Amino acid sequence: MSDEQLGTKPSVRRILMSEEAIYGLILVSGMIVVSYDLTGTSLSALVTVVVTVIVFFAAHVYSGTLARLAETEGRARLPESLRGAVYHSLGMLLVSLAPIAVLLLGVTRAVDDDVAVWFALIIDAVALGILGWLAVAKWTRHFWLRLGSALLTAAFGGVIILLKAFIHH
């Protein structure tokens, strides 16, 4: 079976508007808070985020590959199933690039560690809001539904930001 038959044909829009992308942003935010509050350096937050995202991405790809093989009862070959799982999980990697870049600003001392961490968390929450807006915009033109989705999706990042505020102070 081809990737198209499996419904895994990649597009940047599909990759970024996936549950993996939203989950990835929430995961990154949580890892930033936990690791930074343990050591107080953007380097530890960066390393934790990179390693965690890679491990979760690999786990998603592995489980997705197995699921595709089982779902198609062997009609899909391993390379096709693996490729489909990579495409399906790619959003998790792509969305982590912006907060990783911001954390690098802290690591290189271009900005203070605290500034890098807070800015990365804010970027995550804003990105979640944008993804929430765009996802609902695909099925309705109603402004209030789009706004509600954006606010609800951003709230996941907002909760992590509140956690950071309470832990840090």
N, C-alpha and C positions, 0 to 999 in steps of 0.2 A: 504494500500500500504506500502511496505517496504521502508527503506531508500535507498536501492540499486535501486529499481524501480523508486524512485524519483530522482536518480542521486546524492544522498547526502552521499554516503559511504565515511567516512573520511579517509584521509591519511595525514601524516605530509607534504608531498610535495604539495598536493592539497591545504591544509590549508594555507601554507606559500606562495604559488604562486597564491593567490587570489586577487581580487580587494579589498577585505576588508583589507588584509595585507598591500597593498600599501597605501590605504586610511588611515589605522591606523597609519602608519609611518608618513605620512604627517600631520595628526591630532595631533599626539604626538609632532612633531616638532613645530607646530604652538602654541600649548598650553605651551610648554616650553618657547618659546620666549615671549609670552604675559604675562604669570604669573610671570616669572623671572624679566621681565622689570618693572613690577608693584611694586614688593617688594624687589627684589635683593637677594632672598634666594633660595637655592635649595630645601628647605622644601616646600615653596609655589609652586614651579614648580612641585615637586613630588606629592603633594596633588592634585593640579589642573589636572595633567596628569592622575592620578589614577581615580579620580572621573569622569573626562570627558570620559575616555576610557570605564569605566563601564557603564555610561549612554548611550553612543553611541552604545556599544555592546548590551545592553538591548533593545534599540530602534530598532537595526537591527534584533535582535532575534524576537521581537514582530511583526515587520512589515513582516519579512520573514515567520513567522508562519501563519499570516493572508493571505499572498500571496499564500503560499502552500495550505492552506485550500480552498481558492477561485479558484486557478488554477486547483485543482483536483475535484472541485465541490463536496467536501465533501467525496470523496473516501478515501483520506488520513485522518486518525484520528488525533486528537489533539496531542497525544504524539509523533506520527511519524513526524508530521509537526513541532512540537517544536524541536525535536531532529535534524531534517534536518536543521532547521534555526540556531541552535546552531553550528552545524558542519560548515555550510556555513560562519558564522560570526566569528568563532574561531580565524582566522588569525589576526583579529584586536587585540585580547587579547595577543596572543603569541608574536607578533612583539614588543609589548610595554614592554616586560620583560627586554630586554637589556637596553634601555634608562632608565627605572625605576631603574635597578640595579646601573647604573652609577650615577643617581641622589642621590641614597642612599649613595654613597661614599661622596657626598657633605654634605648630612644631618648628617652623622656620623663624619664629619670633617676629613675623611681620605684624602680628597683632598679639595682644595679651591672651593667655590661655583661656581666661574667663570669657573674653569677648568671642573667641573662636567657638567655644562650646555653646554659648547662648545663641550666637548667630546660626550655627549649624542646627540647633533645635528649632529656631524660628523658621529657617528655610524648610525644614521638614514639615512643620505645621502648615506653612503657606502652600507647599507642594501638595500636601494632602487635601487642602481646600480646593486647589485647582483641579486635582484629579476627581474629587467629588462633584464639582461643577460640570466638568467635561463629560463624565460618565452619564449623568442624568440628562445633560444636553443632547445626548445621542437618542433619547427616547421621548423627550418632551421639550416644548418651547416655553413652558410656564416658568417665569422668572422666579417665583417663590419656591417652587420645587427645586430648582437648580440651586438657589441660595441656601435652602434648607439642607440639601445634600452637601454643599460645600462646607457649611458650618458644622454639620454632623461629622463629616470626614475629618475636617481640621481639628475637631474636638478630641480625636484620638491623640493627636500630637499635643494638643493643649493640656490634656491630662498628664502626659509625660513632662511637659514644661512645669506644671504645678508640682509634680513630684520632685523635680529638680529644685524648685524654689523652696519647698518644705524641707528637703534633705539638706540643702546647702546652708540654710539660715536657721 
